[in-house]
Amino acid sequence: MHLNSNPNSYICDAYQHADLLWSLSPHVLTKAVQPQVTLLPTVNGSNPRYDGVDGHWPESPERSPCVAGIIPVIYYSVLLSLGLPVNVLTSVALARLAARTRKPSYHYLLALTASDIVTQVIIVFVGFLLQGAVLARQVPQAVVRTANILEFAANHASVWIAVLFTVDRYNALCRPLRHRATSSPGRTHRAIAAVIGVTLLTGIPFYWWLDVWRDADPPSTMDKLLKWAHCLIVYFIPCNVFLVTNSAIILRLRKRGQRGLRPLVSKSTAILLGVTSLFALLWAPRIIVMLYHLYVAPVHRDWRVHLALDIANMLAMLNTEVNFGLYCFISKTFRATVRQVICDVHMACALKSQPKQTVVELMLKSVGTEL
């Protein structure tokens, strides 16, 4: 019996089988495949990598299984089906408040909600569900890389609009005279447009972002730069801004209390503290796992890191939906506006479902009641 001196020839078929299984299912649906071993007749002593092997060696390199199974698909489907209508309702209510009051805070919150909608469509629907679950990542590389630009630009826009809102609240509380003299809807719109334009530019380098789910090679210099740029732009720099400005706002309110004045905490300030705190908490796991993947254990090889990144991504995307509950909890005006929007939509649907004659009678009755 002739034995090939290259041990890799014994596992060629196994590699092909593993690659076929991987190509047929996305990372969220991959089953846990235990690495098989093949008993070698002999170990070639000419290759030092196989010295000391007691007749066994792994048939294929370990690929971390998706322990979460189908749970991420269910989670993102529910998140999208609930979060998208909620954010649309939030944007309509905030648009009414912005037109009625002309306060910069409502314009910033409206832009933040719009960026959350874009994030849900591009990242949750296109990235996780369509590309990951439906198409099983069998997408042309150019399409994937172009989607990366949009995904990171949407992320950056959402975060940095929150930074704008934070700076606006800081100026309103700590520099009230200057804020009243300089704030206007036009200035607010220009600031939001500038941030969106800059974030689109910051998304372009992420065209070369590597897929952490299937990246088996050691991180290159470009990969490290992009990972660190992502962490800095989307978390570390904004959180430092949040920390400094929120600390200054809280210190200002405490000084007002020490002087015997009532520390006036507006609804906008309370919303600001809630939005920034939720962002810092929900995004922290993703940043930690990303750096762990970069320097300790890659997602491709360690199922624990794979599971941690799944959970971290789910928490980060939850940040696009929780703001509605925060607004309702803090602001009575927002709750009343949401209620009015729902009533208007219900009335419009009821009028469309009624015959024309019935609609005219209802209108005449309402006019007669007013007279």
C-alpha positions in Angstrom: 0.0 0.0 0.0 1.4 3.4 -1.1 1.1 6.2 1.5 1.2 9.9 0.4 3.9 11.9 2.3 1.5 14.9 2.5 -1.0 14.4 5.3 -3.4 16.9 3.8 -4.3 14.4 1.1 -6.1 12.3 3.8 -8.6 15.1 4.5 -9.3 16.6 1.1 -12.8 15.1 1.0 -13.5 16.2 4.5 -12.6 19.8 3.7 -14.9 19.8 0.7 -17.7 18.4 2.8 -17.2 21.1 5.4 -17.1 23.9 2.9 -20.3 22.6 1.3 -22.1 22.6 4.6 -20.9 26.1 5.4 -22.0 27.5 2.0 -25.5 26.1 2.4 -26.4 27.9 5.7 -25.7 31.3 7.1 -23.8 32.0 10.3 -27.0 32.3 12.3 -28.3 28.9 11.1 -25.0 26.9 11.2 -25.2 23.7 13.1 -22.5 22.7 15.6 -20.2 20.4 13.7 -17.7 18.6 15.9 -14.3 18.3 14.3 -13.6 14.7 13.2 -10.2 13.1 13.4 -8.6 10.6 11.1 -6.3 7.8 12.3 -3.0 8.2 10.4 -1.1 5.0 9.4 2.1 6.9 10.0 3.2 10.4 10.8 5.7 11.9 8.4 8.7 12.9 10.6 10.1 15.2 8.0 7.5 17.9 9.0 8.1 19.2 12.5 4.5 20.4 12.8 3.4 16.8 13.2 6.1 15.7 15.7 4.6 14.2 18.8 1.2 13.5 17.3 -0.1 10.2 18.7 -1.7 8.9 15.6 -4.5 11.5 15.4 -4.7 15.0 14.0 -7.7 17.2 13.3 -9.3 16.6 9.9 -10.2 20.3 9.5 -9.5 23.5 11.4 -12.2 24.3 13.9 -14.9 26.6 12.7 -16.9 28.0 15.6 -20.5 26.8 15.5 -23.4 29.2 16.0 -24.7 28.1 19.4 -27.6 30.5 19.3 -29.0 28.6 16.3 -32.2 30.2 14.8 -32.7 32.6 17.8 -31.0 35.6 16.2 -33.3 35.2 13.1 -36.4 35.2 15.3 -35.1 38.1 17.4 -34.2 40.3 14.4 -37.6 39.5 12.7 -39.5 40.5 15.8 -37.2 43.6 16.2 -37.9 44.7 12.7 -41.6 44.0 12.7 -42.1 45.9 15.9 -39.4 48.5 15.8 -40.0 49.8 12.3 -43.7 50.8 12.9 -42.8 52.2 16.3 -40.1 54.4 14.8 -42.4 55.6 12.0 -45.0 56.6 14.7 -42.2 58.3 16.7 -41.0 60.3 13.7 -44.6 61.5 12.8 -45.2 62.6 16.4 -41.8 64.3 16.6 -42.4 66.0 13.3 -45.7 67.5 14.6 -43.9 68.7 17.8 -41.1 70.2 15.8 -43.5 72.1 13.5 -45.6 73.2 16.4 -42.9 74.4 18.9 -39.8 75.0 16.5 -37.5 73.8 19.3 -34.1 72.4 18.2 -34.5 69.4 20.5 -37.4 68.0 18.6 -35.5 68.4 15.3 -32.5 66.5 16.7 -34.7 63.7 18.1 -36.5 63.5 14.7 -33.2 63.1 12.9 -32.1 60.5 15.4 -35.3 58.5 14.9 -34.9 58.7 11.1 -31.3 57.4 11.4 -32.6 54.6 13.5 -35.1 53.7 10.8 -32.3 53.6 8.2 -30.2 51.5 10.5 -33.1 49.0 11.0 -33.6 48.7 7.2 -30.0 48.5 6.1 -28.4 46.5 9.0 -31.2 44.4 10.5 -33.2 43.7 7.3 -30.5 43.8 4.5 -27.5 42.7 6.6 -28.7 40.2 9.1 -32.0 38.9 7.6 -31.7 39.2 3.9 -27.9 38.7 3.4 -27.3 36.5 6.4 -30.4 34.3 6.7 -32.2 34.3 3.4 -29.2 34.4 0.9 -26.9 32.5 3.2 -24.1 35.1 2.5 -24.0 34.0 -1.1 -23.8 37.6 -2.3 -21.3 39.1 -4.7 -18.4 40.6 -2.9 -18.9 44.1 -4.4 -22.5 44.2 -3.1 -21.4 43.1 0.4 -18.7 45.8 0.5 -21.1 48.5 -0.8 -23.6 47.5 1.9 -20.8 47.8 4.4 -20.5 51.5 3.6 -24.2 52.1 4.1 -24.3 50.1 7.3 -21.4 51.9 9.0 -22.6 55.3 7.7 -26.0 54.7 9.2 -24.4 53.7 12.5 -22.2 56.7 12.6 -25.1 59.1 11.7 -27.2 57.8 14.5 -24.5 58.2 17.1 -23.3 61.6 16.0 -26.7 63.1 15.8 -27.0 62.1 19.5 -23.7 64.0 20.0 -25.3 67.0 18.4 -28.3 66.8 20.6 -26.0 66.5 23.6 -24.0 69.6 22.7 -27.3 71.5 22.1 -28.6 70.6 25.6 -25.2 71.6 27.1 -25.4 75.0 25.5 -29.1 75.5 26.5 -28.3 74.8 30.2 -24.7 76.1 30.6 -24.8 79.0 28.0 -28.5 79.9 27.9 -28.1 83.5 26.4 -25.8 82.3 23.6 -28.1 79.4 22.9 -31.2 81.6 22.6 -29.3 84.0 20.3 -27.9 81.4 17.9 -30.4 78.5 17.9 -32.9 78.3 15.0 -34.5 75.6 12.9 -32.4 76.5 9.9 -29.1 76.3 11.9 -30.3 73.0 13.3 -31.0 71.6 9.9 -27.6 72.7 8.6 -25.9 71.0 11.5 -27.8 67.7 10.9 -27.1 67.8 7.2 -23.3 68.4 7.9 -23.2 65.4 10.2 -25.0 63.2 7.7 -22.6 64.2 5.0 -19.5 63.6 7.2 -20.8 60.2 8.3 -21.3 59.1 4.7 -17.6 60.0 4.1 -16.5 58.0 7.2 -18.4 55.0 5.9 -16.3 54.8 2.7 -13.2 53.2 4.3 -15.3 50.4 5.6 -15.7 49.1 2.0 -12.6 47.0 3.0 -14.2 45.7 6.3 -13.5 42.0 6.7 -16.4 39.6 7.7 -15.6 38.6 11.2 -17.7 35.5 10.9 -15.5 33.9 8.3 -12.2 35.7 8.7 -9.8 32.8 9.5 -6.5 34.7 8.8 -4.7 36.8 11.4 -5.8 40.5 11.3 -3.8 42.6 8.9 -2.8 46.2 9.6 -5.8 47.4 7.5 -8.1 45.2 9.5 -6.8 46.5 12.8 -7.1 50.1 11.6 -10.7 49.6 10.5 -11.7 47.8 13.8 -10.2 50.5 15.9 -11.7 53.3 13.7 -15.1 51.7 14.2 -14.7 51.5 18.0 -13.4 55.1 18.2 -16.1 56.7 15.8 -19.1 54.8 17.1 -18.3 54.4 20.8 -15.2 55.8 22.5 -15.3 59.4 21.1 -19.1 59.9 21.5 -19.1 58.4 25.0 -16.3 60.8 26.0 -18.4 63.7 24.7 -21.5 62.3 26.5 -19.5 61.9 29.8 -18.1 65.4 29.7 -21.3 67.2 28.7 -23.6 65.2 30.9 -21.2 65.7 33.9 -21.3 69.5 33.2 -25.1 69.5 33.0 -25.5 67.5 36.2 -22.9 69.7 38.0 -24.8 72.8 36.8 -28.1 71.5 38.2 -26.5 70.6 41.5 -25.1 74.1 41.9 -28.6 75.5 41.3 -29.8 73.3 44.1 -27.1 74.4 46.5 -27.9 78.0 45.9 -31.5 77.4 47.0 -32.9 77.4 43.5 -35.0 74.6 42.2 -32.8 72.5 39.9 -35.0 72.6 36.8 -34.6 69.4 34.8 -36.4 69.8 31.5 -37.9 67.0 29.6 -35.3 67.4 26.9 -32.5 67.1 29.5 -34.0 63.9 31.0 -34.4 62.4 27.5 -30.8 63.3 26.8 -29.5 61.5 29.9 -31.7 58.5 29.1 -30.7 58.2 25.4 -26.9 58.5 26.1 -27.0 56.1 29.0 -28.9 53.5 27.1 -26.5 53.8 24.2 -23.4 53.4 26.4 -24.9 50.3 28.0 -26.3 48.6 24.9 -23.2 49.2 22.7 -20.5 48.3 25.3 -20.7 44.5 24.8 -20.2 44.8 21.0 -17.1 47.0 21.5 -15.6 44.6 24.1 -16.2 41.5 21.9 -14.8 43.3 18.9 -11.5 44.0 20.6 -11.5 40.5 22.2 -11.9 39.1 18.6 -9.0 41.3 17.4 -6.4 40.5 20.1 -7.4 37.3 22.0 -9.6 34.8 20.2 -11.3 35.2 16.7 -15.0 34.6 16.2 -14.1 32.2 13.4 -12.4 29.7 15.9 -14.0 30.1 19.3 -17.7 29.4 19.7 -17.8 31.4 22.9 -16.7 34.5 21.1 -19.2 33.7 18.3 -22.0 33.5 20.8 -20.9 36.7 22.6 -20.8 38.6 19.3 -24.3 37.3 18.5 -25.7 38.6 21.8 -23.7 41.9 21.6 -25.1 42.6 18.1 -28.7 41.9 19.3 -28.2 44.3 22.2 -26.7 47.0 20.0 -29.6 46.8 17.5 -32.1 47.0 20.5 -30.8 50.6 20.9 -32.8 51.5 17.7 -36.1 50.7 19.3 -35.9 51.6 23.0 -36.1 55.4 22.5 -39.8 55.3 21.9 -40.5 53.9 25.4 -38.1 56.4 26.9 -39.9 59.3 25.3 -43.3 58.0 26.4 -42.1 57.5 29.9 -40.6 61.0 30.3 -42.7 63.3 28.2 -46.5 63.8 28.7 -46.5 66.0 25.6 -45.1 63.3 23.5 -47.6 60.7 24.8 -50.5 63.1 23.9 -49.1 63.7 20.5 -48.7 59.9 19.8 -52.2 59.4 21.0 -53.4 62.1 18.6 -51.5 60.6 15.7 -53.1 57.1 16.4 -56.6 58.7 16.6 -56.0 60.5 13.3 -54.9 57.3 11.5 -57.8 55.4 13.0 -60.3 58.1 11.9 -58.8 58.2 8.4 -59.0 54.4 8.0 -62.6 54.4 9.4 -63.7 57.1 6.9 -62.1 55.2 4.0 -64.0 52.0 5.0 -67.4 53.8 5.2 -69.6 54.4 2.1 -69.5 58.0 0.7 -73.0 58.8 1.9 -72.3 57.7 5.4 -69.2 59.8 5.5 -71.2 62.9 4.5 -73.8 62.2 7.1 -71.1 61.9 9.8 -69.6 65.2 8.7 -73.0 66.9 8.8 -73.7 65.5 12.3 -70.4 66.8 13.5 -71.1 70.2 12.1 -74.6 70.2 13.6 -73.2 69.3 17.0 -70.7 72.2 16.9 -73.5 74.6 16.0 
